[in-house]
């Protein structure tokens, strides 16, 4: 869900950057190196890539995703 929202709501001139960021995130998930700390580190990059009108939707999706991490 988060990946789809992010990719479809990215600024037109940053679609390639969005795809690369998602690729790295998915690779880290598969390798078992994707953590809440890493997620919090890359969150600001997501907001620079997404269209301004989609920020609230992205924020909600990110909150839902982050809730899945054990504290």
Helices and strands as residue ranges (DSSP letters): H 2-8, G 12-14, H 15-31, H 36-49, G 52-54, H 55-66
